[in-house]
Amino acid sequence: MIINRNMAGINILDKMNAHAKISAKSMEKISSGVRINHAADDAAGTAISEKMRSQIRGLEQAQKNIQEGINFIQTAEGSLAKIADPNLQRLRELAVQAANGTLSSNDRMVIQHEVNQIISDIDDVANNTKYNGIDILNVPKNEVIENVPSNEQIITVNPGERAAAGYIEVPEGANTGTLEVAAFFGTISDGVWPDLNIESPSGEWFGYGTANMSSSSNQESTSNNSSSKATYSGWGSSDEKMVFENPISGKWIIEIRNDGGSKSSTFKVQSNYLINQDNAPDVIEEPAADILIQYGANSGEVFNINRSDVRTAALGISDLKVDPWEEAAKSILKLDEAIQKVSSERGKFGAYQNALEHIHNNVEVSGENLTAAESRIRDTDMAKEIMILTKANILNQASQAMMAQANKQPQSILELLK
């Protein structure tokens, strides 16, 4: 019998340590209520749980954002309601009253005083309706300039500057005809006359002072790589024109040079091709700048709220007149249109509110479902952990009893010494 190493005791000690670790982990989970206290407890579950937590917190904040958006909309709708009634309704009532032929001009002037005051009140409401300092009802529509190709473009060039008048796209297979560009100059005194210059798709420049043209008018170039022949006519105070026979395909850039001019001048450029210009004078109206509501936990999940302009100028009633009778009759029509515009804006904001309320409900349900899913991954099953802890404690107590028995075995050696 060996007494230096009590193998039974060592084996029992290993079991006791294992049971103690299980007990410690179970007590940690029970006391915290969380199954994953360390990444080592469940590496994959930790990654999934953290991703879900970011989504849950994002959804919780999104619900607050949506409610802020609803408050914003309610502020706008409340002010619109005040503009509609009593202000616009009273204005129409006054216009109808003034349109009565039994009234004198003095009577209508008295009515005009009240009309002017109500118009001022409407502008005050529109200008002072704000949410967190953000204007809501006095935001004009944006004017956007589109690029609209045309055979004619207008360009203004400042003295001492050069400006691109546009570009022409010569399509593939079109290089069997001619490309014609003409510039009609304004008058510039006390300076060098402006010049028409064109850059071909191959990077060659044509026009006064370029490698392909000399300093005099009526030049031809047949040695260039951009066309079979380039003709340049006009120079000095005259208009200028360039003709390219069999032009190569690609982008031809038109430039007006006012290098030596003493004042700004406006030029008209014409071509047998469409001229593209980034600042073509075609103006369209777009809705006023949006207020973006982040309604979800992820990028791009935004709801647009278009602000309005219901100032009297936008409603077309800033110069409302009720005298003479004809003006009062016209004012009734103007006010009908204004009331319709305000009613339309109220309907727009009402639709926004309904939409956000539906979104809020969906976000709330999504957050609840995601929270339940994350709970199944991360939270402790208390009944299960208590069962594990009880089992580990019982086994640990049994191991302690067996350790006592194992420690008694070497004492039997003493019997042999008697």
MARTOR-815519 format. One record per atom (N, C-alpha, C, CB): x, y, z. Coordinates in steps of 0.001 Angstrom, whole numbers, plus 500000, padded with zeros to 6 digits. Glycine has a CB too. Example, Ala and Ser with C-alpha at 12.3 -4.5 7.8 and 13.67 -1.06 7.14 Angstrom:
<atoms>
513190494310507800
512300495500507800
513200496700507800
511308495527509046
512850497750507080
513670498940507140
512900500030507870
514084499402505725
</atoms>
This chain:
<atoms>
500855498815500000
500000500000500000
500897501243500000
499029500001501238
500572502223499078
501377503446498911
500765504555499727
501475503865497417
501629505258500472
501087506370501286
501612507735500822
501442506162502770
502696507741499956
503221509037499485
502223509760498572
504550508829498734
501576508977497743
500575509549496844
499264508820497042
501032509466495364
498295509534497549
496961508968497799
496146509155496517
496248509661499049
496249508141495620
495610508274494309
494100508421494416
495943507077493444
493479507725495352
492032507861495529
491687509291495922
491514506870496595
492498509854496828
492249511234497251
492437512227496116
493163511599498401
493485511958495279
493734512862494150
492561512840493178
495036512473493418
492048511649492861
490912511549491943
489672512239492513
490601510078491643
489469512044493807
488305512683494448
488463514196494442
488125512172495901
489731514681494649
489984516119494643
489672516728493288
491429516405495020
490044516019492212
489720516509490864
488209516668490692
490276515545489790
487487515666491183
486025515732491062
485464516898491890
485383514395491518
486020517061493085
485553518156493943
485777519513493275
486272518114495305
486976519694492637
487259520954491940
486299521181490780
488697520966491428
486010520087490051
485083520209488922
483693520603489407
485013518889488131
483224519962490479
481904520297491016
481879521727491549
481510519313492128
482997522163492136
483061523520492671
482970524556491546
484360523717493472
483630524265490398
483554525181489257
482135525260488712
484517524737488149
481495524120488615
480105524102488133
479218524895489077
479583522650487999
479432524701490366
478639525441491362
478868526937491236
478988524977492785
480142527336491041
480463528763490938
479808529388489713
481980528967490880
479863528678488573
479253529211487356
477744529315487505
479602528333486152
477152528285488101
475703528305488284
475283529442489208
475217526965488844
476038529631490301
475709530729491206
475868532084490530
476583530667492448
476874532231489636
477056533482488899
475872533755487973
478359533439488089
475422532706487273
474293532866486361
472997533153487119
474128531615485500
472827532461488250
471598532683489023
471582534072489636
471455531627490121
472722534497490155
472780535809490817
472651536962489828
474084535946491591
473158536782488582
473081537844487577
471834537740486720
474303537811486693
471263536540486667
470117536320485801
470491536214484345
469131537414485979
471792536171484047
472285536138482670
473058534854482448
473173537371482361
472754534188481326
473441532932481025
474849533181480517
472654532128479999
475034534282479763
476345534587479193
476925535769479953
476249534896477658
477774535474480939
478441536525481696
479807536853481114
478584536116483151
480381535907480393
481677536082479744
481566535513478340
482833535387480554
482367536058477413
482329535560476042
482630534067475989
483323536327475171
483455533589476934
483798532164476945
482596531281477262
484900531904477954
481578531857477897
480392531051478211
479688530584476947
479420531848479081
479679531429475897
479063531066474612
479545532082473590
477475531038474697
480641531759472894
481261532718471974
480305533126470864
482532532128471370
479688532159470211
478762532459469114
477537533203469630
478333531165468399
477022532744470762
475855533395471340
476139534836471727
475377532627472547
477362535119472198
477732536482472557
477672537407471351
479125536509473165
478247536953470220
478248537779469009
476827538051468529
479055537099467897
476000537017468513
474605537182468066
473849538094469019
473893535812467966
474065537882470318
473359538668471318
473730540144471244
473652538130472704
475017540452471070
475444541846470991
474847542534469773
476968541935470949
474783541810468647
474170542381467445
472690542668467682
474342541428466244
472031541725468348
470611541931468649
470417543098469604
469998540662469247
471323543235470583
471202544337471539
471311545686470847
472269544222472621
472225545797469872
472346547062469144
471075547359468374
473543547027468188
470460546312467816
469204546501467104
468084546910468065
468820545219466356
468048546258469218
466992546559470199
467105547997470678
467069545593471402
468318548419471021
468497549794471504
468201550800470392
469933549997472037
468573550423469153
468258551294468034
466762551437467831
468898550773466774
466026550328467977
464573550368467828
463924551174468943
464002548954467808
464479551055470150
463942551846471262
464099553346470988
464651551470472583
465282553735470463
465495555142470143
464640555560468957
466973555408469850
464469554639468004
463642554953466834
462210555278467252
463649553778465837
461696554560468263
460345554858468744
460267556284469288
459926553851469832
461318556704469969
461346558089470471
461413559074469310
462550558304471422
462224558718468283
462320559584467106
460966559752466433
463331559020466109
460247558635466298
458937558677465643
457983559561466431
458352557258465497
458022559438467748
457143560268468563
457491561739468415
457226559856470027
458798562045468297
459200563427468052
458667563902466703
460734563563468102
458724563019465703
458193563372464395
456697563646464445
458480562270463402
455978562823465207
454530563036465357
454267564373466044
453883561876466166
455050564694467055
454895565992467724
455163567143466753
455844566090468936
456181566970465903
456498567971464883
455301568183463960
457738567542464065
454712567071463519
453561567139462609
452361567783463289
453188565737462110
452133567424464536
450989567991465256
451146569498465441
450826567310466623
452395569947465629
452635571390465731
452257572087464432
454110571674466077
452682571482463309
452363572064462008
450867572061461755
453079571310460898
450227570944462022
448794570830461738
447979571771462605
448322569398461950
448398571961463849
447690572878464731
447739574312464215
448275572811466129
448894574731463726
449013576085463186
448245576233461882
450479576443462968
448263575196461054
447487575241459816
445999575369460105
447751573993458975
445558574663461146
444145574759461526
443798576181461936
443822573784462673
444718576838462643
444466578220463073
444447579155461875
445533578680464087
445303578911460894
445307579757459696
444013579578458915
446519579428458800
443552578321458829
442331578052458073
441107578656458748
442139576552457900
441008578451460031
439835578927460776
440314579386462160
438724577796460897
440232580684462461
439291581639461846
439847582500460723
438773582531462884
441163582524460479
441745583570459632
441238583546458193
443238583439459628
441472582434457478
441048582403456080
439534582444455939
441589581164455399
438866581757456851
437401581778456778
436874583192456998
436790580815457819
437466583923457924
437034585292458180
437353586182456978
437706585843459454
438528585972456356
438864586747455165
437840586532454063
440255586378454664
437449585290453858
436459585020452812
435121585655453151
436287583512452611
434795585581454420
433540586215454854
433570587716454567
433297585965456366
434706588355454832
434841589782454563
434796590081453065
436140590307455158
435429589198452257
435406589399450808
433990589299450268
436305588378450110
433223588331450778
431826588191450357
431035589440450768
431188586909450977
431306589924451972
430619591130452443
430957592331451555
431001591428453909
432242592470451201
432671593608450392
432157593534448966
434173593696450382
431848592319448508
431351592152447139
429895592555447005
431522590716446693
429298592989448078
427903593439448035
427851594851447465
427254593394449452
427089595029446433
427028596318445759
426380597425446559
426308596170444498
425764597107447681
425122598141448492
426107598893449365
424054597529449356
427362598427449401
428368599094450238
429047600212449471
429415598088450736
429430601226450188
430183602329449594
431677602020449635
429884603657450331
432432602874448945
433888602704448950
434448602870450351
434551603704447999
433881603783451139
434342603967452521
434082602726453365
433656605179453155
432929602094453100
432628600855453824
433666599787453518
431224600345453465
434026599694452256
435012598669451865
436400598990452426
435083598551450327
436718600268452582
438003600628453168
438084600184454624
438233602135453063
436956600284455338
436931599789456720
437171598279456729
435573600130457409
436535597583455789
436733596128455683
438190595827455328
435775595513454615
438780596685454466
440169596460454039
441131596514455227
440581597505452986
440857597375456196
441713597466457386
441740596128458131
441218598593458328
440564595509458295
440527594206458974
441205593139458130
439077593792459279
441019593220456800
441677592260455895
443186592346456059
441281592527454414
443715593559456071
445169593734456209
445677593160457527
445540595221456114
444914593342458603
445327592827459901
445339591306459909
444407593351460998
444338590705459301
444280589232459265
445424588675458422
442916588749458699
445730589342457316
446859588903456485
448151588939457295
446992589793455219
448333589988458070
449518590086458936
449532588968459972
449559591454459641
448356588653460511
448265587577461510
448648586229460902
446839587503462093
448214585976459672
448546584705459006
450051584587458831
447836584598457630
450694585678458402
452149585649458226
452857585445459567
452638586952457562
452320586035460627
452917585845461957
452863584376462368
452192586715463006
451716583752462134
451586582334462492
452563581497461677
450137581839462265
452638581749460366
453519580965459491
454987581155459860
453298581355458025
455366582391460171
456773582674460471
457188582222461864
457038584149460329
456263582133462774
456591581804464169
456280580369464546
455851582718465091
455801579578463608
455561578166463895
456874577414463752
454471577572462949
457415577005464883
458707576312464890
458613575106465813
459860577266465342
459516574169465576
459653573025466484
461133572857466766
459030571707465875
461513573069468003
462919573013468389
463757573970467545
463452571584468254
463172575132467247
463879576137466468
463843575928464973
465271576187466899
463172574880464498
463109574568463065
461842575167462471
463149573031462826
461994575958461412
460834576525460734
460029575417460073
461266577576459691
458703575567460103
457827574532459554
456965575058458416
456942573965460646
456405576252458577
455387576726457636
455813577943456836
454133577044458375
457098578254456816
457564579385456002
458771578993455165
457914580584456893
458786577742454707
459919577223453945
459543577177452471
460341575812454452
460138578024451639
459772578039450218
460269576796449502
460330579283449538
459672576536448358
460121575413447541
461489575706446949
459109575115446426
462261574641446734
463584574796446149
463471574961444641
464476573593446495
464340575779444104
464441575885442657
465670575120442214
464508577369442196
465463574163441328
466543573297440878
466771573522439386
466221571805441172
468010573720439009
468344573917437598
468785572585437020
469456574999437420
468111572152436002
468438570885435367
469316571112434151
467167570134434973
470013570077433761
470826570103432555
469948569695431381
472067569165432684
469536570685430580
468653570416429447
469411570731428167
467332571252429539
469782569726427387
470508569990426144
469675570834425184
470908568676425472
470338571697424436
469669572567423478
470646572907422374
469132573853424159
470102573306421216
470973573742420128
471517575138420367
470227573703418811
471034575806421407
471485577159421715
471636577324423216
470505578206421155
472747577895423624
472994578152425042
473472579588425214
474036577151425619
473151580155426380
473563581515426719
474569581428427866
472327582412427110
475658582190427758
476671582144428809
477238583540429037
477802581150428443
477493583875430301
478117585151430668
479508584865431211
477256585931431722
480505585612430690
481897585403431088
482434586702431670
482769584929429880
483053586601432837
483638587764433487
484946588157432816
483868587488434973
485355589421432935
486614589850432310
487804589105432894
486810591358432483
488724588731432004
489924588033432445
489706586579432775
490485588708433621
488541586031432410
488249584637432747
487910583826431503
487096584563433746
487871582518431695
487436581592430667
486320580732431250
488621580714430153
485344580393430441
484204579617430938
483786578585429912
483020580538431279
483414577413430416
482908576358429539
481469576688429164
483000574957430226
481214576794427864
479867577098427384
479043575834427214
479930577856426065
479624574699427462
478910573431427336
479757572417426587
477568573633426621
479143571291426281
479856570262425523
478884569564424586
480533569236426472
479444568987423554
478660568289422531
479128566845422479
478802568977421127
478185565940422493
478492564516422374
478261564075420929
477622563672423359
479347563773420242
479231563225418887
479191561710419011
480423563693417960
478080561074418641
477945559631418853
478795558812417898
476504559224418712
478955557556418232
479678556625417363
478965556516416025
479802555230418025
479742556474414959
479166556301413634
478626557568413028
478091555305413689
478768558708413729
478223559962413206
479272560783412464
477638560786414336
480514560262412376
481601561071411825
481652561031410298
482924560602412389
480509561215409670
480460561313408214
479851562643407777
479656560145407626
479429563478408752
478854564781408429
479735565887408947
477449564915409004
479096566946409423
479843568088409949
479351568446411341
479717569300409012
480261568992412129
479945569568413425
480174571061413311
480807568936414576
479105571849413579
479201573293413436
478920573962414781
478221573804412352
479776574908415151
479620575671416383
479862577143416072
480596575164417492
478897577995416463
479026579429416227
478841580178417535
478004579910415175
479621581251417721
479511582088418909
479211583518418471
480815582026419766
478138584074419055
477740585445418742
478102586309419943
476202585543418405
479056587200419735
479647587939420840
478926589247421104
481103588206420564
478961589657422383
478537591001422757
479703591943422551
478032591052424227
479532593188422874
480577594188422654
481388594382423924
479967595529422197
482692594253423801
483602594497424926
484610595542424472
484323593168425400
484694596627425213
485604597713424829
486861597687425680
484908599078424961
487864598369425181
489125598545425927
489784597227426266
488875599321427204
489732596273425388
490385595013425683
490428594121424471
489691594311426814
491076592996424610
491145592026423527
489782591401423354
492217590947423801
489384591188422124
488079590587421890
488087589137422347
487690590684420406
486930588651422827
486864587269423319
486988586266422180
485556587035424076
487263585041422554
487526584005421562
486696582767421824
488999583646421548
486343582096420731
485712580779420778
486790579725420627
484625580628419671
486873578828421557
487850577745421490
487148576421421753
489002577969422506
487591575378421084
486957574063421209
488033573010421408
486091573732419959
487783572140422395
488675571001422641
488001569737422142
489035570874424154
488701568985421318
488139567752420752
488314566593421726
488806567417419399
487648565457421471
487813564288422350
489247563779422423
486919563172421883
490068564098421410
491465563639421421
492380564605422170
491970563459419992
491811565713422684
492606566670423442
493176567796422604
493715565964424123
492841567866421319
493321568946420462
492457570193420656
493315568508418979
493113571359420648
492400572627420781
492318573314419423
493097573547421817
491162573952419169
490937574699417944
490443576090418323
489918573968417010
490945577126417624
490548578492417900
491755579400417908
489810578581419223
491506580668418116
492571581660418071
493656581338419089
492009583059418324
494883581363418632
496019581165419519
496332579721419826
495783581874420777
495701578768419141
495970577357419384
496924576818418331
494664576547419391
497394575618418543
498365575024417615
497763574767416242
498904573723418184
496446574605416194
495812574279414918
495344575512414151
494643573362415152
495370576687414785
494915577901414124
495933579019414367
493503578314414633
496072579888413364
496973581031413538
496192582207414085
497661581411412205
496803583334414143
496184584502414761
495275585270413818
497243585419415279
495118584836412566
494240585533411628
492984584718411383
494966585807410302
492011585337410755
490721584673410555
490742583762409342
489612585703410405
489647583028409176
489420582167408014
490560581175407806
489241583016406763
490752580336408805
491821579354408749
491252577959408514
492646579386410040
492076577086407953
491712575689407764
492817574807408317
491456575377406272
492420573640408833
493404572678409331
493019571300408837
493494572704410887
493883570697408058
493632569341407550
494612568336408116
493703569322406035
495484568797409001
496501567909409568
496191567498411003
497854568579409519
494977567783411463
494626567430412845
494110565998412914
493565568405413406
494009565473414142
493562564094414354
492097564002414774
494427563433415402
491381565139414744
490009565160415242
488969565232414140
489825566316416167
489369565611412951
488446565718411825
489252565671410531
487598567029411910
488513565506409421
489221565532408135
489603566952407750
488360564906407033
488797567927408175
489135569331407955
488410570193408976
488773569770406515
489127571152409566
488552572109410510
488657573493409909
489265572048411892
487532574203409869
487495575550409308
487127576541410395
486495575636408132
487886577636410492
487689578646411523
487480579986410832
488903578700412514
486330580600411041
486032581879410412
485600582879411469
484942581723409334
485973584135411226
485629585191412167
486725585395413188
484325584873412865
487027586651413472
488063586941414453
488007588415414776
489470586536413937
488497588842415905
488444590236416264
487078590596416804
488789591104415078
486435591605416214
485149592066416722
483971591306416125
484990593534416447
484234590392415205
483140589674414549
482788588411415318
483514589324413103
481633587850414967
481260586556415519
482192585499414958
479780586216415203
482259584339415653
483172583288415218
482417581991414988
484287583079416247
482932581196414065
482300579930413745
483360578900413402
481308580090412587
483127577658413833
484006576549413494
483192575429412888
484774576053414728
483738574836411844
483095573704411178
484105572566411104
482577574097409748
483694571386411583
484552570199411562
483903569166410651
484773569619413007
484628568778409620
484126567751408712
484571566378409215
484627567999407256
483624565448409203
483894564084409688
484523564097411089
484824563345408704
483857564691412062
484431564766413421
484483563391414074
483612565729414304
485477563202414944
485562561940415678
484491561929416772
486990561742416292
484110560735417217
483072560622418250
483649560942419625
482454559207418248
482771561387420520
483176561706421884
482711563088422288
484681561605422028
483291563616423353
482872564886423936
483727566030423392
482962564831425473
483069567001422761
483701568224422275
483334569357423239
483249568557420800
484335569953423865
484106570973424882
484229572365424262
485102570809426053
483206573201424527
483175574563423999
483595575524425112
481752574925423448
484544576402424804
485033577353425791
485011578766425210
486459576975426251
484581579718426028
484638581129425664
485707581788426527
483243581830425849
486649582424425869
487746583062426585
487574584584426551
489111582650425973
487545585166427718
487444586623427865
488706587131428550
486167587028428680
489844586616428091
491114586876428761
491417588365428890
492233586194428016
491180589103427820
491574590516427844
490420591472427973
492329590847426619
489219590958428248
488060591831428347
488107592713429579
486799591014428356
487429593863429475
487401594793430588
486085594746431349
487655596188430094
485109594016430853
483829593889431545
483183592562431157
482888595084431206
482188592180431927
481483590928431653
480670591069430373
480566590537432840
480489589967429688
479686589994428477
478955588665428328
480565590282427236
477793588723427707
476963587543427508
477057587102426054
475493587825427903
477243585793425869
477420585238424537
476346584188424260
478827584629424386
475968584083422994
475054583043422547
475832582055421704
473860583639421751
475736580788422064
476444579727421342
475421578827420674
477366578904422298
475621578556419385
474703577709418631
475464576587417963
473933578527417587
474770575473417711
475391574324417058
474313573521416346
476155573437418085
474747572742415364
473808571810414718
473629570544415547
474298571445413307
474426570392416638
474256569332417621
473676569941418894
475608568607417909
473118569091419759
472637569557421048
473820569899421942
471738568498421714
473731571045422612
474780571494423532
474329571183424948
475081573026423361
475130570428425655
474853570119427063
475541571155427930
475330568679427438
474811571628428929
475381572614429847
474890572320431250
475007574062429425
475810572247432219
475440571893433585
474495572911434198
476679571763434444
474578574154433772
473726575192434336
472723575705433310
474574576342434858
472140574793432565
471126575215431598
469980575901432314
470607574014430786
469463577008431753
468443577797432463
467051577184432395
468393579193431899
466912576002432899
465599575374432986
465300575145434458
465542574028432174
464421575936435032
464174575928436469
462900575172436784
464090577354437012
462983574243437694
461814573518438157
461725573663439666
461876572023437741
460526573509440178
460324573617441619
460261572241442245
459047574401441932
460916572089443351
460854570862444130
460306571195445508
462252570183444231
459797570177446207
459284570429447560
460366571013448463
458737569134448175
459924571750449464
460861572331450424
461679571234451097
460110573165451483
462813571644451656
463732570682452264
463017569782453254
464876571406452956
463317568493453152
462652567507453989
463215567510455404
462786566122453377
462342567112456336
462775566726457673
462799565202457671
461819567312458812
463943564620457969
464108563175457898
463983562577459298
465473562807457264
463062561629459438
462847560951460714
463450559559460626
461329560881461073
464438559271461480
465042557941461526
464090557027462285
466463557972462201
463348556181461542
462316555364462181
462760553927462417
461068555369461342
463979553592462048
464461552227462237
465834552212462851
464480551481460924
466339551004463102
467644550865463746
468792550893462750
467696549582464536
468479550867461442
469512550748460432
469557551977459538
469288549504459598
470703552172458896
470885553299457994
469902553214456829
472330553345457474
469391554362456432
468473554407455299
467015554261455666
468826553353454342
466731553904456906
465334553746457328
464831555098457831
465192552640458444
464472555951456880
464070557317457197
462713557625456572
465129558323456708
462010558519457205
460697558980456747
460805560462456438
459580558707457817
460362560866455246
460484562254454809
459230563047455174
460734562320453293
459448564197455773
458362565126456048
458657566418455295
458200565385457587
457822566730454314
457985567969453552
457386569135454326
457325567850452157
458219570118454572
457699571322455211
456913572158454203
458847572151455821
456257573191454670
455339573951453823
455662575429453857
453899573725454257
455078576133452910
455115577589452898
453679578077452775
456014578140451728
453110578533453882
451730579004453874
451674580485454234
450870578181454849
452752581186453980
452694582623454114
451754583176453046
454107583249454000
451255584344453281
450237584879452383
450743585035450946
449752586216452900
452048585301450787
452593585406449426
452493584073448709
454058585879449457
452811582978449423
452712581648448821
451272581256448566
453374580614449712
450362581754449396
448938581445449204
448290582356448168
448192581565450528
449019583388447727
448490584279446707
447521585318447224
447828583487445667
447590585624448519
446637586594449094
447349587730449816
445684585892450064
448640587917449567
449368588968450281
448901590357449882
450857588838450028
448390590482448661
447924591791448187
446412591813448012
448604592152446865
445721591124448883
444269591000448777
443600592370448898
443731590045449859
442702592659447966
441982593930447962
440477593647447897
442436594828446762
439706594497448563
438242594348448543
437557595592448001
437720594047449945
438328596508447474
437761597727446890
438518598024445602
437845598943447892
437826598213444473
436365598279444316
435697596906444308
436022599003443037
434462596884443848
433673595656443877
434353594532443118
432294595904443299
434958594845441972
435597593810441153
436729593119441907
436132594418439854
437480593892442690
438575593314443475
438031592394444567
439439594429444103
436932592765445163
436325591909446190
435894590577445584
435113592616446843
435309590645444358
434888589414443689
436092588530443376
434117589739442397
437216589139442923
438430588370442655
438992587759443943
439488589263441987
438864588502445037
439410588024446314
438713586752446779
439278589106447387
437428586635446469
436706585412446853
437340584205446189
435209585506446470
437671584326444900
438315583228444173
439703582940444729
438409583556442679
440458584007445015
441800583807445582
441732583090446927
442520585154445746
440764583461447730
440645582849449056
440179581401448951
439672583651449931
439345581098447968
438963579698447762
440199578846447470
437941579576446606
441096579385446629
442337578659446312
443232578552447536
443095579355445169
443311579631448326
444149579615449529
443625578601450537
444209581013450168
442322578571450728
441728577606451663
442000576188451191
440205577840451804
441915575980449854
442189574647449311
443651574250449543
441861574604447806
444579575216449378
445993574925449605
446253574554451059
446855576125449208
445692575324451969
445904575048453393
445279573711453775
445315576179454260
444090573440453232
443441572155453516
444275570990452981
442028572119452901
444873571207451806
445735570168451232
446961569923452105
446172570559449815
447538571014452627
448698570862453515
448299570167454811
449327572234453822
447133570500455337
446665569819456554
446478568327456291
445338570442457055
445909568011455128
445746566602454775
447069565886454636
444972566475453494
448075566609454088
449405566023453938
449998565673455297
450336566986453187
449920566615456236
450473566360457564
449666565291458308
450506567656458380
448364565247458064
447565564189458673
447968562821458171
446098564419458405
448241562735456865
448701561457456298
450060561073456870
448780561542454758
450933562083457066
452234561812457685
452044561205459079
453078563112457772
451153561798459854
450953561323461224
450430559896461240
449988562241461972
449452559605460377
448929558233460320
450025557243459949
447776558139459309
450842557633458967
451917556741458539
452913556497459665
452635557320457322
453293557562460384
454256557399461475
453680556587462619
454707558753461986
452399556730462884
451784555927463947
451797554446463583
450338556394464211
451527554119462319
451618552718461886
453053552205461987
451105552568460442
454000553054461577
455409552662461668
455797552444463122
456320553731461023
455322553315464010
455627553193465431
455132551852465965
454994554353466224
453932551454465575
453399550159466027
454254549008465530
451957549975465549
454675549082464267
455510548014463707
456869547944464402
455706548228462202
457456549115464659
458756549152465335
458639548605466751
459313550588465366
457542548931467416
457323548456468782
457226546932468813
456048549084469373
456469546363467870
456332544903467805
457665544253467462
455265544502466768
458394544864466515
459707544318466147
460654544323467331
460318545115464992
460630545400468114
461486545470469295
461136544417470326
461395546834469920
459840544175470521
459409543153471478
459865541766471035
457880543179471640
459677541455469757
460070540141469248
461582539943469315
459586539966467810
462326540992468987
463783540891469027
464280540764470458
464423542106468356
463623541442471392
463992541321472801
463754539910473301
463207542317473651
462641539304472889
462354537921473286
463399536970472730
460957537501472811
463802537198471475
464816536328470861
466157536474471560
464969536648469368
466527537727471887
467793537951472577
467763537373473983
468111539440472631
466607537389474617
466476536838475969
466718535337475970
465088537147476544
466214534670474923
466419533213474857
467890532862474700
465620532613473696
468656533751474097
470082533494473914
470865533837475175
470621534294472724
470533534938475818
471407535501476843
470940535255478272
471539536961476625
469640535221478500
469156535151479876
469226533731480444
467728535663479946
469284533676481761
469404532394482460
468045531714482594
470030532596483848
468049530412482360
466888529589482710
467056529247484193
466780528267481795
466381529998485058
466611529900486492
466356528496487022
465736530888487223
465282527852486601
464960526509487093
466054525523486730
463621526033486527
466536525639485486
467589524727485037
468875524959485822
467849524901483532
469246526225486025
470487526517486720
470414526105488191
470815527997486605
469250526280488816
469101525839490215
469247524331490309
467733526276490790
468704523627489323
468852522170489297
470318521782489163
468035521563488145
471054522488488279
472476522188488095
473254522490489364
473052522989486917
472916523632490006
473612524003491245
473344522978492339
473176525406491716
472104522533492473
471765521536493494
472518520240493266
470261521268493504
472531519831492013
473250518596491667
474729518724491996
473069518261490174
475347519875491592
476770520059491835
477069520103493335
477261521342491157
476183520723494139
476391520791495585
476318519414496221
475364521712496227
475339518605495764
475205517246496315
476441516428496006
473952516544495753
476873516504494744
478060515740494361
479298516228495110
478289515836492851
479357517533495340
480493518088496066
480517517589497506
480447519617496039
479328517522498137
479245517001499498
479626515517499538
477827517203500062
479168514765498521
479533513340498463
481032513178498308
478809512636497304
481619514069497459
483069514000497263
483814514303498559
483507514979496164
483305515231499337
483940515543500611
483892514341501550
483264516753501263
482763513632501545
482649512433502396
483626511362501955
481217511876502365
483727511194500616
484648510189500097
486101510571500346
484415509985498613
486370511888500343
487726512338500627
488103511973502067
487855513866500398
487164512079502964
487427511687504356
487746510203504433
486218512022505259
487018509367503667
487285507935503664
488639507647503045
486189507184502911
488970508386501965
490260508160501306
491413508531502223
490348508962500005
491230509528503043
492295509944503966
492495508937505096
491978511317504553
491471508136505385
491589507147506463
492352505914506009
490206506742506967
492337505627504715
492951504387504234
494440504264504581
492781504291502740
495263505294504445
496704505132504788
496923504837506274
497486506404504406
495969505161507104
496137504879508535
496139503386508825
495033505552509336
495608502610507861
495605501142508097
497026500568508106
494765500425507009
498000501330507610
499404500894507650
499874500707509089
500308501914506928
499339501502509982
499720501426511381
499368500059511995
499040502545512162
498331499439511501
497964498105512009
499043497090511700
496632497643511409
499700497282510569
500754496348510204
502004496512511069
501111496525508748
502160497660511689
503339497915512503
503186497393513941
503630499402512522
501997496974514322
501772496496515682
502354495120515877
500292496481516007
</atoms>
